[in-house]
């Protein structure tokens, strides 16, 4: 049976430090993304690379009903995040250990509507995966895995030299405001989205700490984040993008971006992946519309 979404990326044993407190949890884009998509009613498969002792870190995804395929790796990726501000926007990120990169040679045979390339850093998922999966279905990709580089353990952002060549093969592109500026040189989020669309990507999502916007067919759709607190800030972009992909399979971009923002707003109020239901998200969407004066 065809999957709705196949997600490819490393998990990460995360160390999160803020204001003297330290929290350790299993993160990584596929952890947060799979929870958002499968709890939105979609059939989800995750392909990851991690060491054998990481099987216990995958139990949460499997318990959610995600089909998880672990490819062998000598190490499991581990990242330390030190946050400096209450809004969790300024942080120092250090790569402690790194799982082996993916190769097409060892990929399992997959059949999905969307292939979500959910990388943590450049080199984890090779550029060659984009045309490979574009020949099989729609490709969604997070710019984080294209721009974030490891230099002596420090994660820094560098422009993607293949962007003009490969963006036309991408159906769904997700960036945050800083990544959009690196790609385009434009600080205005909407203008950056239009530039990325002119280079060939079909639907462009740009997240910000206040809202998420999506550009589709020349129209910008937007929705605010409305969390009561930011205790679950880690995984915001991954959760938003995956929720959008899941809902977009059956709905228009306007409803899908509102669904994604509402789901992620709920998620940000508690650490870890999203654990709510579609009903919770739809209720939050109604509340957010009322607060916005749209009803």
N, C-alpha and C positions, 0 to 999 in steps of 0.2 A: 504494500500500500504506500502511495506517495506521501512523503512528509509535507507539511506546510512550510516549515523552515528547518534547514540544516544550518547549525552554527559551528564555526570552526575557530578555535582560539585556545590559548592557555588559561588554566586556572592560576590563581595566585594566592599564596599564603601571605596575607596582608598583616602588617603591623601598623596600627593607626595610633598616632600620638597627638594629643591636643591638651594644652593647659595642664601638663603634668600627668595626665591619665593615658594609659596604654591599653589598647584593645587589640586582640589577635583574632582574626577570622579568615575564612576561606572566601576569597573574592575572585576578581577577574571578570572580564566582560561576559563570558558565557554563563557564569553563575547568575548574575543579575538579569541578563537578557533572557535566558531560558525560563526563569521564574515568571517574568512579565508576560512572555508569549504563551507558555503552557497554561497559565492561569487566566489567559484571555481566550481559552478554548481551542488552542491550536496544537497540532501534532508536531512535536519538536524533537529533533535529533541534535546531539552535541558530539563533535569530534574534538578531542583534546589530546595533548601530549603531557605526560607527567610520569614521575617515578612510581614504581609498584606500590610503595607505601602511601601513595596519595589516593588509593581507592576509597579510603574512608572519607576523604574530602569530597568525593563525588556522590555520596549517599543521599545528600539533600536533593540533588537534581533528580536522581532516580526515584526517590520517594514522591516527587512531584509528578512522576509519569513521563519524565524525559528519557529517551533512549540515549544512553551515554556510551560512547566508544572511546576507550583510553588507548592511545598509541604509546609504546614504550619510550621512555626517556631516562637518561642517567639522573637528571635533577628535576625538581618541580620549581617553577618560578616562585620567587618570594620578593615582595616589595615593601619597603618602609615608607609610610606617608606621615610627614610631620606637618600639621596644620598650624598656621600662625594667627589666623583671624577667626572671629566667631562665625562669619558667613562661609567659612571653609573654602574660600576662593584662592587664598595664598597658601602654598604648601611647598615643601621640599620632598622630592621623590627620589628614593635610592633603590636601585636594583641590587638585591642581595644574592640571589641565585637565579639561573635562567634555564628553562626547559629547552630541549632541542627544537629547532625550527621544523615546520611542516614541509613535506615534499609530496608531489603528485604520485610518486612511486609507491608510497605506502598508504595513500588514502583509501578508505573503504569505498565500495561502490554505493553511491547515494542517488536518490531520486527525490527532488524537492521542487516546490514552486519558487522558493526564495533560498538563495545561498548567502548567508550572513557571515561575512568575514570580520570577525570580532577580535582583532589583534590588540595586544598591549603595547607593542613597540615594533619599530621597523626591523625587518628581517625574520620575524616570527612567521609571517605568512608572505610568501614571495609574490611579487607582482604578477608572475605567470599564472597564479590562481584566478586572476580576474578574467582573462579570455577563456581559460579552461572552464570556469563555471558559467560564464555568459553564454557559452554554447549549449548549456544544459537547462538554464532557467534564468530568473532575474537575480541580479547581484546587488546586495546591500553591503555597504562597507563603512566602517568608522574611521575617520581621518586620523584618529589617535595612532592606529597601527601603521599608518603610512608616514607620519611625521615625527613620532617620538623615538629618539635614538638613545642608546646607552653608550656613554663615554666615561670609562673608569668608574662604572657603577652609577653615575649620575644620569638621570634621564633628561635630555634636552630636546628641543624641537627644531627640526630642519625642514626646509621645503622639499616637496616631492617632485623629482625631476621628470617623472613619467606622467604627470598629471594631464597634459594636453593629449597624449597618446591614448591613455586608458580611461579617462572620464567618460568618453562616449559609450563605453561598455557597461557603465554603472547605472542601474535603475534608481537606487536609493543611496544617497551620500549623506552621512551625518558628520557635522563638525561642531565644535563649540566656537564661541566668538573669537578666542585667541587663535585657534587653528584656522578659522576662515581668513583671518588677517594674514597669517603666514602664507597661506595658499595664494591669496589674491593681492595682498598689500593694502586692502581696504578695511578701515576700522568700522564702517557702517555695516551692520549685519545684513540688512536687506540688499545693499549694493553688492556686497560680497557674494550673496546667494545668486544674484543675477549674473555676476561674472562666471561663477561656477556652472550655471546653467548654459551660458553661452559657449562654454568649453565642452558641453556635451552630456553632463549628468542630467537625468530626467527629473528627479525630485530631490531637493536639497533641504536638509534640516539643519538649522543653526540653534544651538541651545545657549542660554544665558542664565545667570542666577535668578533673573526675574521672570523669564518666559521662554517659550520655544516657538520658533517660526518655521514654516515649511513653505517653500516656493514650488508650485506645480503649475505648469503651462502658463507661466507669466503672472500668476496670482499668488500673493503672499497670504498665508493663513497663520494665525497666531493664537496662543493660549497662555495664560499666566500660570506660574507655579504658585500654589497657595498652602504650603506646609505650615503647620502650627509651630514646628520646631525643626531643627536641622540635625538631629541626632543620627539620622540615616542618610546623610548627604552623600557618602561614598556610593558610587554606582548610579548616580543621577542620569548621566548621559546614556549609559548602557540600557538602563531601564526604560527611559523615554523612547529611545530609538526602537527597541524591540517591541514595546507596546504599540508604537505607531505601525511597524511592519505587520504585526499580527492583526490589528484592526483594519488596516488598509486593504487587506486581502478581500474584505467584504463591504467596505465603506469608503466614502469619499474622503478627500484630504482634510476638509474642514472638521468633520466629526472625528476623524482619526487623530488629528493634532490635539483636539480638546480631550479626547480619551487618553492619549499618551501623557499629557500634562497632569490630568487628574489622577491617573494611576501612580505616576511618579511622586506627586504631592503626598499621597498616602504613604508610599514607600519611604519618603524622606523623614517621616515622623518616627520611624523605628529603624535601628541598625539592621543590616542584612538585606537579603532579597525580599521582593514583594511577596506577601503571604495572604493578600486579600482575594476578593472574588470580583467577577464582572459586575454583580449587583452593587458592590461597594463603590466601584468606579463610576457606574452610571449615576448613583446617588450623589457622589461628589461632583460630577459634571453638572447636575441640576443645581446643586448648592452654589457652585462657582458662577453659573449663569445668573443666578439670583443676585449674588453679590456684585456682579458686573452691571446689573441693571438691565440685562437682556431679556428678563422675564418679568 
